[in-house]
Amino acid sequence: MFRHVAPIVLLLISNIFMTFAWYGHLKFRSSALWLVILVSWGIAFFEYCFQVPANRIGYSCYNAVQLKTIQEVITLTVFSVFSVLYLKEQFRWNYLVGFVFIILAVFFIFKGK
């Protein structure tokens, strides 16, 4: 059980760091670009500290396509929460429809496992 859950938890943590590294600077548009690049790289270091072990551990029970699919679902979930809570953007109905199609993709990727 740990083998199956640990990669998901590690990917979740990794994606929180990734989202802040990639999009957190959007609230600081007046900051110098070179500065936000350096800060983003610093945050991304911690992303990799969780992402690499997640994939290493996860590959023992998931194949690469399944790992990538899990990562994408986590990324979209984390980003949705981030965009609403941190960036104060509105979550729209068409985003939900798109996510339903992604969930269907997950179903087909994991079907037959």
N, C-alpha and C positions, 0 to 999 in steps of 0.2 A: 504493500500500500504506500509506504514512504517513497518508494521509487517513482510512483505515478504522481504523487502530490508535490513532492519537493521541487521538481522542475517548474511546475505551474506557479508555486509560491515565489521561487527565484525569478521567474520571468515577470511576474507581477511587480516585484520590487524593482527589477531592472527597467521595466517600462515606465515606472514612475520617475526614475532618474532621467531616462531618455526623453520623456515628454518635457520635463523642465529644461533639459539641455537644449532641445530643439526649439521649444516654443516659449519658454519662460521669459526670454528676453523681449518678447513682443510688448510687454508692459513697460519696458524701459527703452523706448524708441529714441530718446534723446541721448542715451549713452553712446559712447564711441563704439563703432563696429569692432575695432580690434579688441576692445575690452570685453564685449559680450562674446566674442569668439573664444577668448581665453577662459572666461568663466564657463562657457558651454563645454569646452574641452575638459575642464576640471570636473564638471558634473558627469560628463560622459565616461570618465575613468571609472566612477562608481557603477555606472550602468554596466560596463564590461565586467566588473568584478562579480556581478550577479548573473549576467547573461551567459558568459562562457561556462561556468559550472552548471547552469540550468541546462544548457544544450549537452554538455558532457554527461551529466546524470540522466537527462531525459532520453538520450539516444540509446540507453540500455532497455527502454521499454516502449519508446515511440520511434517511428522512422523519421527521416528528415522532413518529409512533407507534412507529417502530422505535427512535428515540433513547430514548423513554420506557421502552420494553420493556428495552433494554440497561441503562438506569439502574436499573430495578427489580430485575433479576437481580443486578446488582452490589450493590445495596443489601442484598438478602437474603443474599447470600454474605458480604459484609463484616459484616453484623449477626450472622450465625450464628457466625462466628469470634469476633467481639467478645463475644457473650454467653457463649460457652464459656470463652474465655481470660481476659477481663477481669472479667465479672460472675460467673464460675464457675457458670453455669447448665448444666443437663444438656441435651444435644441428644437429642431423642426420635424414635422411629420415625415418628410421625405428621407431624413436621416434614419429614422426608425425603419422605414420600408427597406432601405439599403441594408441595414443590419439584419433584417429578416432574411434577405437573400444570402448574406454571408453565413448566417446560421444554417441555411440549407446547404451551402457549400461544405460547411463543417460536417454535416450529416453524411454527405456523400463521400467525403475524404475518409471518415472513420468507419463507414459502412463496410462490413465484412471483416472487421478486426477481431 
